[in-house]
Amino acid sequence: MNTYLKATFLTLATLAASASADTLGQKIWGTHDQSEQLQYSAVVEEYQETRPFDAINVMPNQIAGLEEDEYDAIEKKENDGEEKKKPTPSSSSKSKKPTRKPTRKPTPSSSSSSKSRKPTRKPTRKPTRSSSSKSKDSSSKCVDDKKPSVTRSGQKYKFELFKNNAQCVDGKNRYYEYGEYKKIKNFSKCADACVNNVRSSLLDSFRGYDFDCSNKRCRCLYDRGTLTDRNSNRFDKTSREEDGKGSIRDAKKKSDMYCAKLESTKFVGMRGEFDVDEDVETEFTRALRGGI
């Protein structure tokens, strides 16, 4: 569009310049002499032979009344428009430099990390003990002797651990009445307390004992109706509400309680001179039968 306007403008300027030249020539013919007319004719011919662009450059102030500065401004504006239309390379493409290679080292794969990783130490924690091992430990701590024996006035009382973590009962599943001692250390000490610390009359109905290991208490067990106010004053505590009677036949489950049964009573002498083991007594009896 700008090219078309420029061409139109130049055409009009050329026509205006030709008309101005003819008018000027007529005026010169009427006012000047022959020599001046010839000189001017030569100038006009030379002017007409020149290109429109050259004519504009030769006589810039006489074409369509335009001033030289105005024409230069128009031409500069058109040139600036054409330069703006030209595609300029983007600044981003010029200034943008290729990015550097990543400096971060690639992370090792799981297989390589597993290779470099040191093996963990073995667990130092000891394996937990089973409930059976715990019961064995507590039993060994509380029961120092599973078959304790105590002698009083030439009479030997032999006991045996009947059941762990249980309380003694008779054949009808009944508890025994008892006299209790406190601060008894272990299983064998309980047997000694029930034989030597009580009145001798109580030993005729004595069946065994329950040892409470956690509370360090010893309960001497008797048939129903044995304990009275007169014969039980040596105990720290008594209970007469139970109906158990006869030999110990069973035991009911109770934590940290150990049931001891009185197995036998035998006279061994005041100094233990008749205290002979069963195995030795059996051999002696066989020897007598053989006539030795």
Secondary structure, 3 states (H helix, E strand, C coil): CHHHHHHHHHHHHHHHHHHHHHHHHHHHHHHCCHHHHHHHHHHHHHHHHCCHHHHHHHCHHHCCCCCHHHHHHHHHHHHHHHHHHCCCCCHHHHHCCCCCCCCCCCCCCHHHHHHHCCCCCCCCCCCCCCHHHHHHHHHHHHCCCCCCEEEECCEEEEEEEEECCEEEECCCCCCCEEEEEECCCCHHHHHHHHHHCCCHHHHHHEEEEEEECCCCEEEEEECCCCCCCCCCCCCCEEECCCCCCCCCCEEEECCCEEEEEEEEEEECCCCCCCCCCHHHHHHHHHHHHCCC
